[in-house]
Amino acid sequence: MDYIAVSFVQTGEDVKLVRRTLDDAGGQNTKIICKIENEEGLVNIDEIIRETDGVMVARGDLGMEIPSEKVALAQKMIIT
């Protein structure tokens, strides 16, 4: 397996848990892509980015968690 997408990541600790689980199962080379789907993930985006190999913005789910007019701003904040 080359990549795994992890839903509803809220903290860097979430990513570390997935990494430990993958490592224990022989997936040391598997890359982790975190889906940012809620406000908690946005608040902790810096620590999530430090621990992950990539992020994906789940615009639909995020739009249910924060005001829809702020989704584009949140996405821009994540990618810059």
PDB file of N, CA, C and O in Angstrom:
ATOM      1  N   MET A   1       0.850  -1.156   0.000  1.00  0.00           N
ATOM      2  CA  MET A   1       0.000   0.000   0.000  1.00  0.00           C
ATOM      3  C   MET A   1       0.908   1.235   0.000  1.00  0.00           C
ATOM      4  O   MET A   1       1.811   1.354   0.827  1.00  0.00           O
ATOM      5  N   ASP A   2       0.654   2.143  -0.934  1.00  0.00           N
ATOM      6  CA  ASP A   2       1.478   3.346  -1.035  1.00  0.00           C
ATOM      7  C   ASP A   2       0.980   4.477  -0.139  1.00  0.00           C
ATOM      8  O   ASP A   2       1.775   5.162   0.505  1.00  0.00           O
ATOM      9  N   TYR A   3      -0.351   4.670  -0.102  1.00  0.00           N
ATOM     10  CA  TYR A   3      -0.953   5.775   0.646  1.00  0.00           C
ATOM     11  C   TYR A   3      -2.157   5.281   1.432  1.00  0.00           C
ATOM     12  O   TYR A   3      -2.802   4.295   1.076  1.00  0.00           O
ATOM     13  N   ILE A   4      -2.438   6.000   2.514  1.00  0.00           N
ATOM     14  CA  ILE A   4      -3.668   5.776   3.259  1.00  0.00           C
ATOM     15  C   ILE A   4      -4.256   7.145   3.578  1.00  0.00           C
ATOM     16  O   ILE A   4      -3.532   8.056   3.978  1.00  0.00           O
ATOM     17  N   ALA A   5      -5.565   7.290   3.403  1.00  0.00           N
ATOM     18  CA  ALA A   5      -6.256   8.539   3.760  1.00  0.00           C
ATOM     19  C   ALA A   5      -6.920   8.330   5.113  1.00  0.00           C
ATOM     20  O   ALA A   5      -7.585   7.319   5.341  1.00  0.00           O
ATOM     21  N   VAL A   6      -6.734   9.286   6.000  1.00  0.00           N
ATOM     22  CA  VAL A   6      -7.268   9.195   7.354  1.00  0.00           C
ATOM     23  C   VAL A   6      -8.317  10.282   7.534  1.00  0.00           C
ATOM     24  O   VAL A   6      -8.024  11.470   7.397  1.00  0.00           O
ATOM     25  N   SER A   7      -9.534   9.867   7.839  1.00  0.00           N
ATOM     26  CA  SER A   7     -10.652  10.802   7.989  1.00  0.00           C
ATOM     27  C   SER A   7     -10.704  11.414   9.382  1.00  0.00           C
ATOM     28  O   SER A   7     -10.259  10.817  10.362  1.00  0.00           O
ATOM     29  N   PHE A   8     -11.254  12.613   9.444  1.00  0.00           N
ATOM     30  CA  PHE A   8     -11.538  13.329  10.687  1.00  0.00           C
ATOM     31  C   PHE A   8     -10.324  13.447  11.610  1.00  0.00           C
ATOM     32  O   PHE A   8     -10.433  13.265  12.822  1.00  0.00           O
ATOM     33  N   VAL A   9      -9.180  13.750  11.025  1.00  0.00           N
ATOM     34  CA  VAL A   9      -7.975  13.988  11.818  1.00  0.00           C
ATOM     35  C   VAL A   9      -8.146  15.306  12.557  1.00  0.00           C
ATOM     36  O   VAL A   9      -8.501  16.324  11.962  1.00  0.00           O
ATOM     37  N   GLN A  10      -7.890  15.275  13.865  1.00  0.00           N
ATOM     38  CA  GLN A  10      -8.077  16.476  14.668  1.00  0.00           C
ATOM     39  C   GLN A  10      -6.799  16.983  15.312  1.00  0.00           C
ATOM     40  O   GLN A  10      -6.712  18.156  15.674  1.00  0.00           O
ATOM     41  N   THR A  11      -5.803  16.112  15.461  1.00  0.00           N
ATOM     42  CA  THR A  11      -4.553  16.524  16.114  1.00  0.00           C
ATOM     43  C   THR A  11      -3.364  15.780  15.500  1.00  0.00           C
ATOM     44  O   THR A  11      -3.533  14.796  14.780  1.00  0.00           O
ATOM     45  N   GLY A  12      -2.192  16.259  15.793  1.00  0.00           N
ATOM     46  CA  GLY A  12      -0.988  15.564  15.378  1.00  0.00           C
ATOM     47  C   GLY A  12      -0.886  14.194  16.041  1.00  0.00           C
ATOM     48  O   GLY A  12      -0.312  13.271  15.462  1.00  0.00           O
ATOM     49  N   GLU A  13      -1.431  14.049  17.241  1.00  0.00           N
ATOM     50  CA  GLU A  13      -1.433  12.762  17.934  1.00  0.00           C
ATOM     51  C   GLU A  13      -2.233  11.722  17.156  1.00  0.00           C
ATOM     52  O   GLU A  13      -1.887  10.540  17.162  1.00  0.00           O
ATOM     53  N   ASP A  14      -3.306  12.156  16.486  1.00  0.00           N
ATOM     54  CA  ASP A  14      -4.073  11.234  15.638  1.00  0.00           C
ATOM     55  C   ASP A  14      -3.174  10.648  14.554  1.00  0.00           C
ATOM     56  O   ASP A  14      -3.220   9.451  14.274  1.00  0.00           O
ATOM     57  N   VAL A  15      -2.361  11.503  13.953  1.00  0.00           N
ATOM     58  CA  VAL A  15      -1.459  11.067  12.889  1.00  0.00           C
ATOM     59  C   VAL A  15      -0.390  10.126  13.453  1.00  0.00           C
ATOM     60  O   VAL A  15      -0.058   9.117  12.832  1.00  0.00           O
ATOM     61  N   LYS A  16       0.139  10.456  14.617  1.00  0.00           N
ATOM     62  CA  LYS A  16       1.153   9.603  15.248  1.00  0.00           C
ATOM     63  C   LYS A  16       0.596   8.215  15.544  1.00  0.00           C
ATOM     64  O   LYS A  16       1.298   7.217  15.382  1.00  0.00           O
ATOM     65  N   LEU A  17      -0.658   8.146  15.975  1.00  0.00           N
ATOM     66  CA  LEU A  17      -1.287   6.856  16.245  1.00  0.00           C
ATOM     67  C   LEU A  17      -1.380   6.018  14.972  1.00  0.00           C
ATOM     68  O   LEU A  17      -1.084   4.823  14.985  1.00  0.00           O
ATOM     69  N   VAL A  18      -1.790   6.646  13.880  1.00  0.00           N
ATOM     70  CA  VAL A  18      -1.869   5.931  12.608  1.00  0.00           C
ATOM     71  C   VAL A  18      -0.480   5.475  12.175  1.00  0.00           C
ATOM     72  O   VAL A  18      -0.317   4.350  11.702  1.00  0.00           O
ATOM     73  N   ARG A  19       0.516   6.333  12.331  1.00  0.00           N
ATOM     74  CA  ARG A  19       1.886   5.974  11.953  1.00  0.00           C
ATOM     75  C   ARG A  19       2.381   4.764  12.753  1.00  0.00           C
ATOM     76  O   ARG A  19       2.963   3.838  12.189  1.00  0.00           O
ATOM     77  N   ARG A  20       2.143   4.778  14.080  1.00  0.00           N
ATOM     78  CA  ARG A  20       2.564   3.646  14.913  1.00  0.00           C
ATOM     79  C   ARG A  20       1.859   2.360  14.477  1.00  0.00           C
ATOM     80  O   ARG A  20       2.480   1.299  14.403  1.00  0.00           O
ATOM     81  N   THR A  21       0.573   2.461  14.191  1.00  0.00           N
ATOM     82  CA  THR A  21      -0.194   1.294  13.758  1.00  0.00           C
ATOM     83  C   THR A  21       0.333   0.762  12.440  1.00  0.00           C
ATOM     84  O   THR A  21       0.490  -0.448  12.276  1.00  0.00           O
ATOM     85  N   LEU A  22       0.609   1.655  11.497  1.00  0.00           N
ATOM     86  CA  LEU A  22       1.172   1.226  10.216  1.00  0.00           C
ATOM     87  C   LEU A  22       2.547   0.591  10.406  1.00  0.00           C
ATOM     88  O   LEU A  22       2.837  -0.459   9.832  1.00  0.00           O
ATOM     89  N   ASP A  23       3.380   1.225  11.204  1.00  0.00           N
ATOM     90  CA  ASP A  23       4.721   0.693  11.444  1.00  0.00           C
ATOM     91  C   ASP A  23       4.655  -0.710  12.046  1.00  0.00           C
ATOM     92  O   ASP A  23       5.403  -1.602  11.644  1.00  0.00           O
ATOM     93  N   ASP A  24       3.759  -0.897  13.006  1.00  0.00           N
ATOM     94  CA  ASP A  24       3.615  -2.206  13.657  1.00  0.00           C
ATOM     95  C   ASP A  24       3.131  -3.280  12.683  1.00  0.00           C
ATOM     96  O   ASP A  24       3.410  -4.465  12.865  1.00  0.00           O
ATOM     97  N   ALA A  25       2.405  -2.858  11.650  1.00  0.00           N
ATOM     98  CA  ALA A  25       1.858  -3.800  10.664  1.00  0.00           C
ATOM     99  C   ALA A  25       2.748  -3.940   9.439  1.00  0.00           C
ATOM    100  O   ALA A  25       2.362  -4.576   8.458  1.00  0.00           O
ATOM    101  N   GLY A  26       3.944  -3.344   9.491  1.00  0.00           N
ATOM    102  CA  GLY A  26       4.872  -3.453   8.369  1.00  0.00           C
ATOM    103  C   GLY A  26       4.682  -2.392   7.303  1.00  0.00           C
ATOM    104  O   GLY A  26       5.202  -2.531   6.195  1.00  0.00           O
ATOM    105  N   GLY A  27       3.957  -1.349   7.612  1.00  0.00           N
ATOM    106  CA  GLY A  27       3.690  -0.298   6.630  1.00  0.00           C
ATOM    107  C   GLY A  27       4.550   0.937   6.810  1.00  0.00           C
ATOM    108  O   GLY A  27       4.057   2.057   6.682  1.00  0.00           O
ATOM    109  N   GLN A  28       5.826   0.749   7.106  1.00  0.00           N
ATOM    110  CA  GLN A  28       6.727   1.875   7.372  1.00  0.00           C
ATOM    111  C   GLN A  28       6.839   2.824   6.181  1.00  0.00           C
ATOM    112  O   GLN A  28       7.111   4.009   6.368  1.00  0.00           O
ATOM    113  N   ASN A  29       6.636   2.332   4.974  1.00  0.00           N
ATOM    114  CA  ASN A  29       6.774   3.171   3.782  1.00  0.00           C
ATOM    115  C   ASN A  29       5.455   3.748   3.295  1.00  0.00           C
ATOM    116  O   ASN A  29       5.428   4.471   2.299  1.00  0.00           O
ATOM    117  N   THR A  30       4.364   3.440   3.980  1.00  0.00           N
ATOM    118  CA  THR A  30       3.049   3.948   3.588  1.00  0.00           C
ATOM    119  C   THR A  30       2.934   5.422   3.958  1.00  0.00           C
ATOM    120  O   THR A  30       3.195   5.807   5.098  1.00  0.00           O
ATOM    121  N   LYS A  31       2.547   6.231   2.997  1.00  0.00           N
ATOM    122  CA  LYS A  31       2.355   7.663   3.226  1.00  0.00           C
ATOM    123  C   LYS A  31       0.958   7.912   3.796  1.00  0.00           C
ATOM    124  O   LYS A  31       0.002   7.215   3.456  1.00  0.00           O
ATOM    125  N   ILE A  32       0.856   8.915   4.666  1.00  0.00           N
ATOM    126  CA  ILE A  32      -0.407   9.257   5.306  1.00  0.00           C
ATOM    127  C   ILE A  32      -0.924  10.575   4.746  1.00  0.00           C
ATOM    128  O   ILE A  32      -0.222  11.586   4.754  1.00  0.00           O
ATOM    129  N   ILE A  33      -2.162  10.551   4.261  1.00  0.00           N
ATOM    130  CA  ILE A  33      -2.856  11.748   3.801  1.00  0.00           C
ATOM    131  C   ILE A  33      -3.994  12.012   4.788  1.00  0.00           C
ATOM    132  O   ILE A  33      -4.862  11.160   4.979  1.00  0.00           O
ATOM    133  N   CYS A  34      -3.991  13.172   5.404  1.00  0.00           N
ATOM    134  CA  CYS A  34      -5.006  13.509   6.403  1.00  0.00           C
ATOM    135  C   CYS A  34      -6.128  14.324   5.777  1.00  0.00           C
ATOM    136  O   CYS A  34      -5.893  15.301   5.067  1.00  0.00           O
ATOM    137  N   LYS A  35      -7.353  13.897   6.061  1.00  0.00           N
ATOM    138  CA  LYS A  35      -8.517  14.649   5.610  1.00  0.00           C
ATOM    139  C   LYS A  35      -8.905  15.641   6.703  1.00  0.00           C
ATOM    140  O   LYS A  35      -9.155  15.256   7.845  1.00  0.00           O
ATOM    141  N   ILE A  36      -8.951  16.898   6.344  1.00  0.00           N
ATOM    142  CA  ILE A  36      -9.351  17.947   7.284  1.00  0.00           C
ATOM    143  C   ILE A  36     -10.836  18.196   7.070  1.00  0.00           C
ATOM    144  O   ILE A  36     -11.256  18.706   6.031  1.00  0.00           O
ATOM    145  N   GLU A  37     -11.624  17.824   8.078  1.00  0.00           N
ATOM    146  CA  GLU A  37     -13.072  17.823   7.914  1.00  0.00           C
ATOM    147  C   GLU A  37     -13.824  18.571   9.006  1.00  0.00           C
ATOM    148  O   GLU A  37     -15.052  18.655   8.970  1.00  0.00           O
ATOM    149  N   ASN A  38     -13.085  19.121   9.989  1.00  0.00           N
ATOM    150  CA  ASN A  38     -13.791  19.809  11.074  1.00  0.00           C
ATOM    151  C   ASN A  38     -12.945  20.940  11.644  1.00  0.00           C
ATOM    152  O   ASN A  38     -11.769  21.091  11.311  1.00  0.00           O
ATOM    153  N   GLU A  39     -13.565  21.720  12.501  1.00  0.00           N
ATOM    154  CA  GLU A  39     -12.906  22.899  13.061  1.00  0.00           C
ATOM    155  C   GLU A  39     -11.698  22.528  13.922  1.00  0.00           C
ATOM    156  O   GLU A  39     -10.699  23.247  13.932  1.00  0.00           O
ATOM    157  N   GLU A  40     -11.785  21.420  14.636  1.00  0.00           N
ATOM    158  CA  GLU A  40     -10.654  20.982  15.468  1.00  0.00           C
ATOM    159  C   GLU A  40      -9.421  20.722  14.603  1.00  0.00           C
ATOM    160  O   GLU A  40      -8.302  21.063  14.985  1.00  0.00           O
ATOM    161  N   GLY A  41      -9.637  20.119  13.445  1.00  0.00           N
ATOM    162  CA  GLY A  41      -8.532  19.898  12.512  1.00  0.00           C
ATOM    163  C   GLY A  41      -7.929  21.202  12.030  1.00  0.00           C
ATOM    164  O   GLY A  41      -6.713  21.307  11.867  1.00  0.00           O
ATOM    165  N   LEU A  42      -8.775  22.196  11.802  1.00  0.00           N
ATOM    166  CA  LEU A  42      -8.276  23.515  11.390  1.00  0.00           C
ATOM    167  C   LEU A  42      -7.458  24.171  12.491  1.00  0.00           C
ATOM    168  O   LEU A  42      -6.404  24.751  12.231  1.00  0.00           O
ATOM    169  N   VAL A  43      -7.944  24.076  13.712  1.00  0.00           N
ATOM    170  CA  VAL A  43      -7.250  24.694  14.845  1.00  0.00           C
ATOM    171  C   VAL A  43      -5.853  24.090  15.007  1.00  0.00           C
ATOM    172  O   VAL A  43      -4.906  24.796  15.353  1.00  0.00           O
ATOM    173  N   ASN A  44      -5.730  22.805  14.759  1.00  0.00           N
ATOM    174  CA  ASN A  44      -4.467  22.089  14.965  1.00  0.00           C
ATOM    175  C   ASN A  44      -3.731  21.787  13.663  1.00  0.00           C
ATOM    176  O   ASN A  44      -2.911  20.870  13.618  1.00  0.00           O
ATOM    177  N   ILE A  45      -4.012  22.543  12.609  1.00  0.00           N
ATOM    178  CA  ILE A  45      -3.471  22.231  11.290  1.00  0.00           C
ATOM    179  C   ILE A  45      -1.942  22.225  11.263  1.00  0.00           C
ATOM    180  O   ILE A  45      -1.350  21.401  10.566  1.00  0.00           O
ATOM    181  N   ASP A  46      -1.302  23.105  11.989  1.00  0.00           N
ATOM    182  CA  ASP A  46       0.166  23.148  11.961  1.00  0.00           C
ATOM    183  C   ASP A  46       0.784  21.856  12.490  1.00  0.00           C
ATOM    184  O   ASP A  46       1.715  21.321  11.888  1.00  0.00           O
ATOM    185  N   GLU A  47       0.269  21.351  13.613  1.00  0.00           N
ATOM    186  CA  GLU A  47       0.818  20.112  14.157  1.00  0.00           C
ATOM    187  C   GLU A  47       0.449  18.923  13.274  1.00  0.00           C
ATOM    188  O   GLU A  47       1.233  17.981  13.160  1.00  0.00           O
ATOM    189  N   ILE A  48      -0.709  18.946  12.656  1.00  0.00           N
ATOM    190  CA  ILE A  48      -1.099  17.873  11.734  1.00  0.00           C
ATOM    191  C   ILE A  48      -0.153  17.858  10.538  1.00  0.00           C
ATOM    192  O   ILE A  48       0.318  16.797  10.130  1.00  0.00           O
ATOM    193  N   ILE A  49       0.124  19.025   9.982  1.00  0.00           N
ATOM    194  CA  ILE A  49       1.013  19.124   8.821  1.00  0.00           C
ATOM    195  C   ILE A  49       2.418  18.628   9.163  1.00  0.00           C
ATOM    196  O   ILE A  49       3.071  17.996   8.332  1.00  0.00           O
ATOM    197  N   ARG A  50       2.887  18.912  10.381  1.00  0.00           N
ATOM    198  CA  ARG A  50       4.207  18.444  10.804  1.00  0.00           C
ATOM    199  C   ARG A  50       4.295  16.917  10.816  1.00  0.00           C
ATOM    200  O   ARG A  50       5.365  16.361  10.573  1.00  0.00           O
ATOM    201  N   GLU A  51       3.196  16.242  11.092  1.00  0.00           N
ATOM    202  CA  GLU A  51       3.211  14.793  11.269  1.00  0.00           C
ATOM    203  C   GLU A  51       2.790  13.998  10.034  1.00  0.00           C
ATOM    204  O   GLU A  51       3.042  12.795   9.963  1.00  0.00           O
ATOM    205  N   THR A  52       2.156  14.648   9.066  1.00  0.00           N
ATOM    206  CA  THR A  52       1.585  13.923   7.940  1.00  0.00           C
ATOM    207  C   THR A  52       2.402  14.097   6.667  1.00  0.00           C
ATOM    208  O   THR A  52       3.303  14.932   6.599  1.00  0.00           O
ATOM    209  N   ASP A  53       2.073  13.297   5.665  1.00  0.00           N
ATOM    210  CA  ASP A  53       2.732  13.404   4.363  1.00  0.00           C
ATOM    211  C   ASP A  53       1.935  14.281   3.398  1.00  0.00           C
ATOM    212  O   ASP A  53       2.455  14.688   2.359  1.00  0.00           O
ATOM    213  N   GLY A  54       0.698  14.570   3.729  1.00  0.00           N
ATOM    214  CA  GLY A  54      -0.137  15.418   2.882  1.00  0.00           C
ATOM    215  C   GLY A  54      -1.499  15.640   3.516  1.00  0.00           C
ATOM    216  O   GLY A  54      -1.912  14.893   4.403  1.00  0.00           O
ATOM    217  N   VAL A  55      -2.186  16.666   3.059  1.00  0.00           N
ATOM    218  CA  VAL A  55      -3.531  16.944   3.564  1.00  0.00           C
ATOM    219  C   VAL A  55      -4.505  17.074   2.403  1.00  0.00           C
ATOM    220  O   VAL A  55      -4.138  17.414   1.279  1.00  0.00           O
ATOM    221  N   MET A  56      -5.745  16.793   2.719  1.00  0.00           N
ATOM    222  CA  MET A  56      -6.840  16.905   1.776  1.00  0.00           C
ATOM    223  C   MET A  56      -7.938  17.676   2.504  1.00  0.00           C
ATOM    224  O   MET A  56      -8.260  17.365   3.651  1.00  0.00           O
ATOM    225  N   VAL A  57      -8.504  18.667   1.851  1.00  0.00           N
ATOM    226  CA  VAL A  57      -9.575  19.433   2.462  1.00  0.00           C
ATOM    227  C   VAL A  57     -10.902  18.833   2.016  1.00  0.00           C
ATOM    228  O   VAL A  57     -11.222  18.829   0.827  1.00  0.00           O
ATOM    229  N   ALA A  58     -11.666  18.330   2.966  1.00  0.00           N
ATOM    230  CA  ALA A  58     -12.985  17.775   2.677  1.00  0.00           C
ATOM    231  C   ALA A  58     -13.991  18.922   2.750  1.00  0.00           C
ATOM    232  O   ALA A  58     -14.598  19.167   3.793  1.00  0.00           O
ATOM    233  N   ARG A  59     -14.156  19.615   1.634  1.00  0.00           N
ATOM    234  CA  ARG A  59     -14.946  20.841   1.614  1.00  0.00           C
ATOM    235  C   ARG A  59     -16.397  20.625   2.041  1.00  0.00           C
ATOM    236  O   ARG A  59     -16.963  21.460   2.747  1.00  0.00           O
ATOM    237  N   GLY A  60     -16.998  19.529   1.625  1.00  0.00           N
ATOM    238  CA  GLY A  60     -18.392  19.272   1.983  1.00  0.00           C
ATOM    239  C   GLY A  60     -18.564  19.075   3.478  1.00  0.00           C
ATOM    240  O   GLY A  60     -19.429  19.690   4.101  1.00  0.00           O
ATOM    241  N   ASP A  61     -17.732  18.210   4.049  1.00  0.00           N
ATOM    242  CA  ASP A  61     -17.804  17.973   5.494  1.00  0.00           C
ATOM    243  C   ASP A  61     -17.434  19.219   6.274  1.00  0.00           C
ATOM    244  O   ASP A  61     -18.073  19.548   7.273  1.00  0.00           O
ATOM    245  N   LEU A  62     -16.406  19.907   5.819  1.00  0.00           N
ATOM    246  CA  LEU A  62     -15.977  21.124   6.505  1.00  0.00           C
ATOM    247  C   LEU A  62     -17.079  22.179   6.467  1.00  0.00           C
ATOM    248  O   LEU A  62     -17.262  22.929   7.426  1.00  0.00           O
ATOM    249  N   GLY A  63     -17.811  22.233   5.354  1.00  0.00           N
ATOM    250  CA  GLY A  63     -18.917  23.185   5.223  1.00  0.00           C
ATOM    251  C   GLY A  63     -20.073  22.911   6.169  1.00  0.00           C
ATOM    252  O   GLY A  63     -20.901  23.786   6.425  1.00  0.00           O
ATOM    253  N   MET A  64     -20.124  21.686   6.688  1.00  0.00           N
ATOM    254  CA  MET A  64     -21.143  21.359   7.691  1.00  0.00           C
ATOM    255  C   MET A  64     -20.673  21.739   9.096  1.00  0.00           C
ATOM    256  O   MET A  64     -21.482  21.872  10.015  1.00  0.00           O
ATOM    257  N   GLU A  65     -19.369  21.912   9.252  1.00  0.00           N
ATOM    258  CA  GLU A  65     -18.777  22.189  10.562  1.00  0.00           C
ATOM    259  C   GLU A  65     -18.533  23.683  10.813  1.00  0.00           C
ATOM    260  O   GLU A  65     -18.641  24.158  11.943  1.00  0.00           O
ATOM    261  N   ILE A  66     -18.208  24.405   9.751  1.00  0.00           N
ATOM    262  CA  ILE A  66     -17.968  25.841   9.866  1.00  0.00           C
ATOM    263  C   ILE A  66     -18.882  26.542   8.862  1.00  0.00           C
ATOM    264  O   ILE A  66     -19.385  25.900   7.941  1.00  0.00           O
ATOM    265  N   PRO A  67     -19.104  27.841   9.022  1.00  0.00           N
ATOM    266  CA  PRO A  67     -19.945  28.548   8.043  1.00  0.00           C
ATOM    267  C   PRO A  67     -19.400  28.352   6.629  1.00  0.00           C
ATOM    268  O   PRO A  67     -18.200  28.482   6.389  1.00  0.00           O
ATOM    269  N   SER A  68     -20.296  28.040   5.703  1.00  0.00           N
ATOM    270  CA  SER A  68     -19.870  27.700   4.336  1.00  0.00           C
ATOM    271  C   SER A  68     -19.067  28.815   3.678  1.00  0.00           C
ATOM    272  O   SER A  68     -18.207  28.537   2.842  1.00  0.00           O
ATOM    273  N   GLU A  69     -19.325  30.055   4.031  1.00  0.00           N
ATOM    274  CA  GLU A  69     -18.571  31.155   3.429  1.00  0.00           C
ATOM    275  C   GLU A  69     -17.115  31.196   3.904  1.00  0.00           C
ATOM    276  O   GLU A  69     -16.293  31.902   3.319  1.00  0.00           O
ATOM    277  N   LYS A  70     -16.794  30.444   4.958  1.00  0.00           N
ATOM    278  CA  LYS A  70     -15.431  30.420   5.469  1.00  0.00           C
ATOM    279  C   LYS A  70     -14.616  29.227   4.955  1.00  0.00           C
ATOM    280  O   LYS A  70     -13.420  29.130   5.228  1.00  0.00           O
ATOM    281  N   VAL A  71     -15.254  28.328   4.219  1.00  0.00           N
ATOM    282  CA  VAL A  71     -14.554  27.126   3.754  1.00  0.00           C
ATOM    283  C   VAL A  71     -13.407  27.486   2.817  1.00  0.00           C
ATOM    284  O   VAL A  71     -12.298  26.972   2.968  1.00  0.00           O
ATOM    285  N   ALA A  72     -13.664  28.357   1.859  1.00  0.00           N
ATOM    286  CA  ALA A  72     -12.603  28.736   0.905  1.00  0.00           C
ATOM    287  C   ALA A  72     -11.438  29.419   1.634  1.00  0.00           C
ATOM    288  O   ALA A  72     -10.275  29.194   1.297  1.00  0.00           O
ATOM    289  N   LEU A  73     -11.752  30.245   2.624  1.00  0.00           N
ATOM    290  CA  LEU A  73     -10.683  30.894   3.399  1.00  0.00           C
ATOM    291  C   LEU A  73      -9.880  29.866   4.189  1.00  0.00           C
ATOM    292  O   LEU A  73      -8.656  29.966   4.279  1.00  0.00           O
ATOM    293  N   ALA A  74     -10.560  28.884   4.759  1.00  0.00           N
ATOM    294  CA  ALA A  74      -9.872  27.844   5.502  1.00  0.00           C
ATOM    295  C   ALA A  74      -8.975  27.029   4.582  1.00  0.00           C
ATOM    296  O   ALA A  74      -7.847  26.692   4.942  1.00  0.00           O
ATOM    297  N   GLN A  75      -9.477  26.714   3.397  1.00  0.00           N
ATOM    298  CA  GLN A  75      -8.685  25.953   2.438  1.00  0.00           C
ATOM    299  C   GLN A  75      -7.441  26.738   2.025  1.00  0.00           C
ATOM    300  O   GLN A  75      -6.351  26.174   1.933  1.00  0.00           O
ATOM    301  N   LYS A  76      -7.601  28.014   1.783  1.00  0.00           N
ATOM    302  CA  LYS A  76      -6.458  28.837   1.407  1.00  0.00           C
ATOM    303  C   LYS A  76      -5.431  28.899   2.539  1.00  0.00           C
ATOM    304  O   LYS A  76      -4.225  28.854   2.294  1.00  0.00           O
ATOM    305  N   MET A  77      -5.909  29.000   3.762  1.00  0.00           N
ATOM    306  CA  MET A  77      -5.016  29.030   4.929  1.00  0.00           C
ATOM    307  C   MET A  77      -4.219  27.729   5.019  1.00  0.00           C
ATOM    308  O   MET A  77      -3.034  27.759   5.349  1.00  0.00           O
ATOM    309  N   ILE A  78      -4.840  26.602   4.734  1.00  0.00           N
ATOM    310  CA  ILE A  78      -4.177  25.315   4.823  1.00  0.00           C
ATOM    311  C   ILE A  78      -3.078  25.175   3.771  1.00  0.00           C
ATOM    312  O   ILE A  78      -2.003  24.656   4.071  1.00  0.00           O
ATOM    313  N   ILE A  79      -3.330  25.625   2.561  1.00  0.00           N
ATOM    314  CA  ILE A  79      -2.381  25.379   1.489  1.00  0.00           C
ATOM    315  C   ILE A  79      -1.294  26.434   1.377  1.00  0.00           C
ATOM    316  O   ILE A  79      -0.378  26.286   0.568  1.00  0.00           O
ATOM    317  N   THR A  80      -1.374  27.501   2.172  1.00  0.00           N
ATOM    318  CA  THR A  80      -0.328  28.528   2.105  1.00  0.00           C
ATOM    319  C   THR A  80       0.548  28.520   3.332  1.00  0.00           C
ATOM    320  O   THR A  80       1.476  29.323   3.433  1.00  0.00           O
TER     321      THR A  80
END
